[in-house]
Amino acid sequence: MKAYVLITARRGAAYKLAETLRKAKNVTSSECVYGRFDVITIVESSDMKTLSRVVNQIQEYPQIIHTETAFSHLAEDTESETSE
């Protein structure tokens, strides 16, 4: 399972925040980006409980103003989707 955490950071905090998040458990990527958000962080786990816990922990960082999280979903049977 995977979650994309889209982060708006406090002014001047994005690079340090991304660097800090890269070291967090279950975080596979954290990058500064241009646009509506300052940082996009990818969290991965084998279960939703852990995934949600990590996302909630990220939201508590004081450098963060706002987050939006997108949880990915994968079809169980991708073969049946392609045969239709």
N, C-alpha and C positions, 0 to 999 in steps of 0.2 A: 504494500500500500504506500501511496505517496501523497504528500500535501505540498502545495506551493503557497508559501506565505509571502504576500505582497506587502511591503513595509514602507510607511512614510516615517522618516527619521527626523529628529531635531536637527536644526541647521548645524552643519559641520560635523555631524556624528556618523554619517553613512559609512565611510570607509572603515573606521574603527569598529563599528557595529558589525559589518559584514565579516571582518577579520575575526572578531570574537565569536560570532555565530558559527563560523566554519569549524571551530574547535568543539562545539557542543555535540553531545552524543545523539546519534540518529540524524544529524544534519549532513547531507551529502554534498551540498553546494550552497554558497551564499555569495551573491555578486551584486555590486553596485550597478545600477542601470540609470539611463536617462528616461524621462517621461513622467507620468503621473506618480510613480512610486520611486523610491530611492534605492531599495534593496529587494531582491527576490531571493528567497531562501527555500531550498528543497529539503523536506524532511521525509525519511523513509523508515518504515517499520513493518513487521509481519502482522501486526494486529492494530485495530482501530483505537484501543484503549491507550496504548503507548503513543501512538501517533497524536492523539488528542492531548495527552499529557504534555508532550514536547511542545506542541503548538501553543498551549496555554502558558508554558514556561517562557517561551519566546515573547509572548505578548506582555509579560511583566517587566521586560528590560526598560530601564528609565529613559533610554535614548529614543524610544519608540513613541511616536504620537498616535499612529493608527495602523491597523493591519486589516487585510482582507485575505482570507484563506480559501483556496480551491483544493478540494480533495479529489484526486483522480479516481476513476473507476475503469476497470478493465472487464470486458466481456468474458464470461467463463468459457464460452464456446465460440471462439472467433471464426471457426470454420463454418458454422451455420450462418453467420452474418454474411460471409462472402459468397455463399451458394445461393442466396436469395435474389 
